[in-house]
Amino acid sequence: MPKKIFESIYHDLKDKIQQGTYSYQELLPTEGELTEMYDCSRNTIRRAISELADDGYVQPMHGRGVRVIWQKENHRAQGLLEGTESFQEYAKRNGFVPSTEVISFDEITCSPGLAQRSGFAKGIKLIRVVRVRSLDGIARQVDTGYFLASAVPGLTPEYATESVYGYLEHNLGMHILTSRRRITVQLATDLDRQNMDLGPYNCVAVAESQSYNSKGVMFEYTQVHHHPDTFSFISVSRR
């Protein structure tokens, strides 16, 4: 089946679920109705529904239809433990208006300490980008990213303000394949306190990730420090 057809249907149904067209516990239109709506085969619809189920949006029930199980939390943005997404995609999925300020952009040589922490080879050239990420105008993340310089030619602060992943995929044609992620709670740094109003909190949630392209090359190591008020990650499991 054409991949772009089922992906288009998947994204359209996901958007309708997130926007409330199909609300929590409501049944989606039947398989036959969906094939008419999207003018496609049943197999294409089944693939899109399977993807939605894998991502925790719906639950197929044999003989009874497909029920919406996704719920939006009112006070927190939900990250995903599976898959990769840009900050722009993350904000859109959660219904926020995103903005980014690049506060540092430079080329560095990977130190022994950074090599041990990141997985990059010691002495390799990296582009270091420090960004403050805001949701609806409120700073919620301090993002320090290290990018393999040879893998991101032409990357500029302007592209980093908009979307590094957008630049890599659309301008360089990179296929971002996998990401390995670790999440911990750590004491807030001076940089965190300078750029986020932490209120009573003295700690932040830290998501470290190593991202790989389709050639198996690790092109990014990132530490994202999340404000506790908007930190929430969702994982979908099946028995």
C-alpha positions as CSV (number, residue, x, y, z in Angstrom):
1,M,0.0,0.0,0.0
2,P,1.3,3.5,-0.7
3,K,2.9,4.7,2.5
4,K,1.9,8.3,2.1
5,I,-1.8,7.4,2.0
6,F,-2.0,5.6,5.3
7,E,0.3,8.2,6.9
8,S,-2.0,11.0,5.7
9,I,-5.0,9.2,7.1
10,Y,-3.2,8.5,10.4
11,H,-2.3,12.2,10.8
12,D,-5.8,13.4,9.9
13,L,-7.5,11.0,12.4
14,K,-4.9,11.9,15.1
15,D,-5.5,15.6,14.5
16,K,-9.3,15.1,14.8
17,I,-8.9,13.1,18.0
18,Q,-6.6,15.8,19.5
19,Q,-9.0,18.6,18.4
20,G,-12.1,16.8,19.9
21,T,-13.8,15.9,16.6
22,Y,-13.7,12.3,18.0
23,S,-13.8,12.6,21.8
24,Y,-12.6,10.3,24.6
25,Q,-14.5,7.0,24.7
26,E,-16.3,7.8,21.4
27,L,-16.2,5.2,18.6
28,L,-14.6,6.1,15.3
29,P,-16.6,5.8,12.1
30,T,-16.7,2.1,10.9
31,E,-14.1,0.7,8.7
32,G,-16.5,0.9,5.7
33,E,-17.3,4.5,6.5
34,L,-13.6,5.4,6.7
35,T,-12.8,3.8,3.4
36,E,-15.5,5.9,1.8
37,M,-14.3,9.1,3.6
38,Y,-10.7,8.6,2.5
39,D,-11.4,6.8,-0.8
40,C,-8.9,4.0,0.0
41,S,-8.7,0.3,0.7
42,R,-9.6,-1.4,4.0
43,N,-6.0,-2.5,4.4
44,T,-4.9,1.2,4.3
45,I,-7.4,2.1,7.0
46,R,-6.3,-0.9,9.1
47,R,-2.7,0.2,8.9
48,A,-3.6,3.8,10.0
49,I,-5.7,2.4,12.9
50,S,-2.9,0.1,13.9
51,E,-0.5,3.1,14.1
52,L,-3.1,5.1,16.2
53,A,-3.4,2.1,18.5
54,D,0.4,1.8,18.9
55,D,0.6,5.4,19.8
56,G,-2.2,5.2,22.4
57,Y,-4.9,7.1,20.6
58,V,-7.5,4.3,20.0
59,Q,-8.3,0.8,21.1
60,P,-9.7,-1.6,18.5
61,M,-12.4,-3.9,20.0
62,H,-13.2,-7.0,18.0
63,G,-16.7,-6.8,16.7
64,R,-17.5,-3.5,18.4
65,G,-15.4,-0.9,16.6
66,V,-12.5,1.3,17.5
67,R,-12.8,3.4,20.6
68,V,-10.9,6.7,21.3
69,I,-8.8,6.3,24.5
70,W,-6.7,9.5,24.2
71,Q,-7.2,12.3,26.8
72,K,-5.6,15.7,26.9
73,E,-4.2,16.8,30.2
74,N,-5.1,20.3,31.0
75,H,-2.0,21.4,32.9
76,R,0.9,19.5,31.3
77,A,2.4,18.9,27.9
78,Q,2.8,15.3,27.2
79,G,6.0,14.0,25.7
80,L,6.4,10.6,24.1
81,L,8.8,8.0,25.2
82,E,8.6,6.2,21.9
83,G,9.5,7.9,18.6
84,T,11.2,11.2,17.9
85,E,9.6,14.6,17.4
86,S,10.7,18.2,17.1
87,F,9.8,20.8,19.7
88,Q,7.5,22.3,17.1
89,E,5.7,19.0,16.7
90,Y,5.6,18.5,20.4
91,A,4.0,21.9,21.0
92,K,1.5,21.5,18.2
93,R,0.4,18.1,19.4
94,N,-0.3,19.5,22.9
95,G,-2.1,22.6,21.6
96,F,0.6,25.2,22.6
97,V,2.1,28.0,20.6
98,P,5.9,27.4,20.6
99,S,8.8,29.8,20.5
100,T,12.5,29.4,20.7
101,E,15.4,31.7,21.7
102,V,19.0,30.7,20.8
103,I,21.2,32.0,23.6
104,S,24.4,30.3,22.5
105,F,25.7,28.8,19.2
106,D,29.3,27.8,18.7
107,E,31.6,25.1,17.4
108,I,33.6,23.1,20.0
109,T,35.9,20.2,20.2
110,C,34.5,17.2,22.1
111,S,36.2,17.0,25.5
112,P,37.0,13.7,27.2
113,G,34.2,14.4,29.7
114,L,31.6,15.2,27.0
115,A,32.7,12.2,25.0
116,Q,32.1,9.9,28.0
117,R,28.7,11.5,28.6
118,S,27.5,11.8,25.0
119,G,28.9,8.9,23.1
120,F,30.7,11.2,20.6
121,A,34.4,10.5,19.9
122,K,36.9,12.6,21.9
123,G,38.4,15.4,19.7
124,I,35.6,15.4,17.1
125,K,34.1,18.8,16.0
126,L,30.6,19.5,17.3
127,I,28.1,22.4,17.0
128,R,26.8,23.3,20.4
129,V,23.4,25.0,20.5
130,V,21.7,26.3,23.7
131,R,18.1,27.2,23.4
132,V,15.3,28.4,25.7
133,R,12.0,26.8,24.7
134,S,8.7,28.5,25.5
135,L,5.1,27.3,25.4
136,D,2.5,30.1,25.1
137,G,5.2,32.6,25.9
138,I,6.4,31.0,29.1
139,A,9.9,29.4,29.3
140,R,9.5,25.7,29.9
141,Q,12.7,24.1,28.7
142,V,16.4,24.8,28.5
143,D,17.8,22.7,25.6
144,T,21.5,22.1,25.1
145,G,22.2,20.2,21.9
146,Y,25.5,18.9,20.5
147,F,25.4,18.1,16.8
148,L,28.1,16.3,14.7
149,A,29.5,19.2,12.7
150,S,30.1,17.0,9.6
151,A,26.5,15.9,9.6
152,V,24.9,19.4,9.8
153,P,26.7,21.6,7.2
154,G,25.2,25.0,6.9
155,L,23.3,24.9,10.3
156,T,22.9,28.5,11.5
157,P,21.3,30.1,14.6
158,E,18.4,31.1,12.4
159,Y,17.7,27.4,11.5
160,A,18.2,26.5,15.1
161,T,15.5,29.0,16.2
162,E,13.0,27.6,13.7
163,S,13.7,23.8,13.8
164,V,17.0,21.9,13.6
165,Y,15.1,18.7,12.6
166,G,13.2,20.7,10.0
167,Y,16.5,21.9,8.5
168,L,18.1,18.4,8.6
169,E,15.1,16.7,7.0
170,H,14.0,19.3,4.5
171,N,17.2,21.1,3.6
172,L,19.8,18.3,3.9
173,G,17.5,15.3,3.2
174,M,18.5,13.5,6.4
175,H,16.3,10.6,7.5
176,I,16.2,10.7,11.3
177,L,15.6,7.1,12.4
178,T,16.0,6.4,16.1
179,S,16.6,8.0,19.5
180,R,17.9,6.6,22.7
181,R,16.5,8.5,25.7
182,R,17.3,8.6,29.5
183,I,15.2,10.6,31.9
184,T,16.4,11.7,35.4
185,V,15.7,14.3,38.0
186,Q,18.5,16.7,38.8
187,L,19.2,19.8,40.8
188,A,18.5,23.0,38.8
189,T,21.5,24.7,37.3
190,D,22.3,28.4,37.3
191,L,21.3,28.4,33.6
192,D,17.9,26.8,34.4
193,R,17.2,29.4,37.1
194,Q,18.3,32.3,34.9
195,N,16.0,31.3,32.1
196,M,13.0,29.6,33.8
197,D,10.8,30.8,36.7
198,L,11.1,27.7,38.8
199,G,9.1,29.1,41.7
200,P,9.4,26.7,44.7
201,Y,11.2,24.0,42.7
202,N,14.9,23.3,43.2
203,C,15.1,20.6,40.6
204,V,14.3,19.9,36.9
205,A,13.5,16.8,34.9
206,V,16.4,16.1,32.5
207,A,15.8,14.1,29.3
208,E,19.1,13.1,27.6
209,S,18.9,11.7,24.1
210,Q,21.2,10.3,21.4
211,S,19.8,10.5,17.9
212,Y,20.8,8.4,14.9
213,N,20.1,8.8,11.2
214,S,19.3,6.1,8.6
215,K,23.1,5.5,8.1
216,G,23.5,4.5,11.7
217,V,25.4,7.7,12.5
218,M,24.8,9.4,15.9
219,F,24.4,13.0,14.8
220,E,23.0,14.5,18.0
221,Y,23.3,14.4,21.8
222,T,20.9,16.6,23.7
223,Q,20.1,17.5,27.3
224,V,16.7,19.1,27.7
225,H,16.0,20.5,31.2
226,H,12.2,20.6,31.7
227,H,10.2,22.8,34.1
228,P,8.4,20.4,36.6
229,D,5.0,22.1,36.0
230,T,4.9,21.0,32.4
231,F,6.9,17.8,32.5
232,S,4.9,14.6,31.6
233,F,5.9,11.6,29.5
234,I,3.5,9.0,28.2
235,S,4.2,5.4,27.4
236,V,1.7,3.0,25.9
237,S,2.1,-0.7,26.8
238,R,0.2,-3.8,25.7
239,R,-0.1,-7.1,27.5
